Amino acid sequence: MKFIDEARIEVIAGDGGAGSASMRREKFIEFGGPDGGDGGRGGSVYAVADRNINTLIDYRYAKTHTAKNGEPGRGADCYGRAGIDIELRMPVGTIISNFETGDLIADLTTHGERLCLAEGGVGGWGNIHFKSSTNRAPRQKTNGKPGDRHKLKLELKVLADVGLLGMPNAGKSTLITAVSNARPKIADYPFTTLHPNLGVVRVGQERSFVIADIPGLIEGAAEGAGLGHRFLRHLQRTGVLLHMVDLAPFDEGVDNVADAKAIVNELHKYDEALAEKPRWLVLNKIDMIPEDERAAKVKDFIKRFKWKGPVFEISALTGLGCEKLCYALQDYLDSVRREHDAAEERAIDPRYQGNDDERARKVMDGED
């Protein structure tokens, strides 16, 4: 399926049905009085986050989504039928904004999350509502309210725990194939990845994380050069970035240190928050370097790149070092999740509200 991560749609809710101005007519009942029912409510348009969908391709071609109008009221106190609501299923990670104003409407981050995009119009009143002691036979009624109508922009940001970044042909697609269930296109030429790929990495029976591979970046990506600039936003929701570097490029004239620095510069240009995310260095294709030269080459790269963070030496093609990398990632992600859960628990625990640091320490130690 073709990957689509942007779409523009129009949602139109149904109009409310008109009320009825009917009078009761029955044999032997001279003054039946008003019996006009209300109009039905117009149908609304809802967005629903669905983890089983991973692209916005359905909305590239179906651009207008219209709910049914409410039916008008009838005599004999019959109310009109409400219009049927419609649900638009979207991938988890979809951002919905107003196309004309740019205002953010919703950010669908949880499976099953449901949000009203356009509310149906209220049905009109029948003449039964206008009966009074001085107006025994009212002829008044009201029309239904029109439904909401909006032009929306949909933007998908892939939700993944780990994001891969690097120059074209750094081996990102090979790595995601080696460690996950994803099967992206792999070839010996650049830009084989044309859209993001997601894979689930299983570390044990009940431990797993999601890894995302985006098209390779080149210098000037933040300004629109190459392919990767369109997908940089997909890295904004990842927990940790793996900066992959080809340690043994085919072209001996390629300076992989300069390329690595260019990638870091593009991250800063695009989004400082993205550049500040935890980032690990992954030196790939070490199988193509003689064993007695590997240590020196790795040390030289780290020194010239001025890198002080975690470093992993792997061969995505042979699997060398991949298992160690996956276990380290899983342990890191588990620790982050535990810290997040602990922070949420402290936020809702009344014992922490308004307490100073010493009181909080006692709570943690079980002294309070």
N, C-alpha and C positions, 0 to 999 in steps of 0.2 A: 504494500500500500504506500502511495506517495505521502511523504511527510509534509503536512501543512501546519505552520505555527502562527499564522496571522489570518484574520478574516474580518470582513465588515458585513454586518447584517442589520436588518430593520425588523423590529418586533412591534406588532400591532395588536393590542388587546381588543376584545369585543366590546361593542357599545351596549349599554343597558337598554332593555326593551321598554317601550312606552306603556304607561298605565292606561287602563280602560275607563271610559265614562259610560257605564252601562246602568240601566235601571231595571229593577226586578219586575217581571211581567208574569203574573200567574192568575189563573181563574179564581174568582171570588176574593182576590186580594187587591183592593182598590189602590192602596198606597204602598206599593212594594218597597220603595226606597232604592237608594244606590247600591249596586253590587259589583262594581267594576274592580277587578283585581290589579295588583301591581305587576309591573314588567319584571322580567327576569334579569339577574345580574349578568353582565358580559363576562366571557371567559378571559382568564389571565394567562400570561406567558411566564413560565418559570424556567430557571436554569438549574440543572442538577449535576453535581460532580460525580463522575463515574470512572473508577480506576481501570475499568476494562477498555477504555477508549484512550488512545495515545496520540491522536492527531485531530486537527480541526478541519479535515478535508471535507466533511459533510457540509460545512458552512461556507466553503469556497464556491459552491454551485447553488445551494439553496439559500438565497440571500434574504428572502422575506418570509416571515413566520407570523401568521394571522390566526388569532383565536376566534371562535364563533361568537356572534352577537346573542344577547339574551332575547327570548321571545316576548312579544307584547302580552299584557294581561288580557283577560277575557271576563265576560259576565259570569254571574253565579259565583262570585267571589273566587274565581279561578286565577291564580297567579301564573305568570309566564315562566317557562322553564329557563334555568340559568344556562349560559353558554358553557361549553366544555373547556376546561383549562388544557393547555398544552405544555409539555415539558421538553426542554432542549437539553439533551445529555451532552456534557462537555468533559474533556479530560481534567483530571485533578491537576491543578497548577495553572488553570486558565484565569487570566486577569480580564475583567470586563470593565470597559470605560465608555463614557459618552463620546461618540465620534466627533460631535460638533464642538463640545466644550473641553474635552480632554479630562473631565473629572472622573476619578476612580469610583466605580459603582460596587465592585465586588472582587474578591480574590478567593477563588475556590481552592482550598488547600486540604479539604477532608472529604473522603469518599462518602457520598450520600448527602452532602451539604446541598440545601435547596434555597433558592432565592428568587423572589418575584422581580422580574425585569419590567413587566408592564401590567398594571392592574386594570382589570375589567371595570367598565362603567357601572354605576349603580342604576338599578331599574327605576323607572318612573312610578309615581303614585297613582293608584286608581281613585275614582271619585268616592270610594267608601271612606277615605281619610278626610274628606271635606264636609261630611255631614255634621250638622250642628242643630241646636234648637231653633235657630233662625233661618237655617238653610237646609230644609228637609229633602230637597231634590237637587243636589249639586251636580253641575255639569263639568266641573273643573277636573282636570287631570294634568299630569306632568309627563314630559318626555324623559327618556332615559339619558343618563350622562354618557358622553363619549369615553371610550377607553383610552388608556395611555398609548402613546406612539413614540418610539425612540429609535434613533440610529446609533448602533453600538459598534465598538471595535473590540475584537477578541484577540488576545495575545497569550500564547502558551509559553510558560516557563517550566521546563521539565523538572520534576522533583526527583532528586537523586542524592544519595549520601556522599558519593565520591565523584568528582569530575576530572576528566583527563584533558590536559592542554599541552600543546607543543606545536612544533613546526610540522608541515606536511611530511609524511614518511618517517615520523619519529617512532612509529610502531604502536600507536594507540589502538588501532583496530585489531592488530594482532594480539595485543594484551587482553582486550575485552573478550576476544574469542577464546583465548587460553584459559581465562579464569571464570567466565560466566556462560550463560546459555545464549547470548547474543551471537549472531552470525552476520556481521557486516561484510561488505565487499573489501577484499584485500588484493592489492597489486603492487608491483614494483615501480609505480609512478605516483607522483603527488596528487592530492585532491581526489583520492578514491572515495573518501567519505563526503557525501553531499548533504547529509542531514544527520541530526543527532541519533545515536543508537543507545538503547538502554539494555542493561543486562543485570541479572540477579546473581550475585556471588554467594555461594553457600559454604559456610565455614562450620562444619558439623551439622547435626540434624536440625537443630532449632536456632541456629545463628546464621544470619545472612545480611547482606546490604546490597543496595542498588548502585551501580556504577554507570556513568554517562560518558559517551565519547562524542565530541563535537568535531566539525571540520577543522582541519589544521589552520593555524593562524600564521600570518606573515606580517612583516613590518608595515604599519599603516592600517592595520585591521580596524582600529577604533574609529578611523575616518572613513571606512568603507572599502578598503582594499581587500582583495581575496574573497574567500567564502566565509571564513570563521566569524567575521564581524556580525553577521546576522544572527549568530547563535551564541554570542558571548553572554547574553542574558540568561541562558540555560545553566550557566555556572553559578549564578547568583544565589541559588538556593541549596547548593551543595554544602556539606559539612567540612570537607577537606578536598584540596586540589592536589592532583599528582602532576607535577611538571616533568614531562617525559623528554629526554634528550637522547638523540642518536649519537652514541659514543664512537661509532665507527662509520661515518658517512662514506658513501661511494666516491663522492668527489673530494679529493684531498685538499682542494682549495677552499672548502667550506669551513668557516670558523664557527664551531658549535657553541662556543662561549658567547660570541657576539649575537648569535641567533637566540640563545637563552635569555640574554639581557633584553633583546628586543621584545620578547614575549612579556617579560615583566613590565616593560615600559608601556606596552599596549594595555595591560591590565590597569595600570595607574591612570592612563588616559581615559579609559572607558568608565571605570567606577572605582573610587578609592576603597570603598567597602569590600569590593571583590578582591582588590589587591591585598587587603589586610587579612583575608581568610587564611586559615592554616594551610600551608603549602609544603609538600614533601617533594624532594628531588629523586627522580627515578632515572637512573642511567641504563639505557637499553642497549641491546646488541653486544653485550660483553663476550658472547660466544665467538664473535668475529675478531677478537683480540687475543693473541697468544697469552697463555696463562702467566708466563713470566713477565709480561708487560702490563697486565691489567692494573695492578696496584699502583704503579707509577702513573699510568694514564688517568686513573680516577683521581689520584691525589693532585695531579697537575690541573685537572678541570676544576676541582673544588677550590683550589687556591686562586685560579684566575677568575672564577665566577664569584669568589668571595662569599661562598655559601656556608651558613652556620646551622642550618636546620637538619632534619632527618634525611639520610641518604640511603637509597637501596640500589643495589646492582643486580640487574636481571637480564634474562634473555627471554623475551616474550615468545620467540619462535620455538625454543627448546623447553621452556618452562623453568629454566634455572632461576632460582630466587623468587619465583612468583608466589609460591606457597607461604614463604616467610613474609612477603609483602601483604598478602591477604589477611593473615592472622594478626599482623600489626595493625592494619586498618580496622579490623573487627574489634580488637581490644580498645583502640582509641575511640571508636564510635560508641562502644558500650559505656566507656567512662563518661563521655559527653552526655549520653542519655541519662545516666545515673545522676549526674550533676544537675541536669535540667529538671528531672523529676523531684530531686531534693529541693531545688529552688521553688518549684511550684507548691510543694508541700509547706515550705516555710511561709509562702505568700498567703496561704489560706489558713494557717494555724494561728488561732487568736493569741497564743502565748507569745508570738513574736511581734504582735502589733504594738508599736510604740516602745519596744524594749531597747535598751542600750546594748552595746556589744557584750558587756559582761553578763547581762541577763540571757542573751542569746547563746552565749557559750555554755551557761549552766543548763539551758534547755537541751542543748546538743549532748551534754555530758550526763544528762539524766539527774542533775542535782535539783532541778526545779520541777 
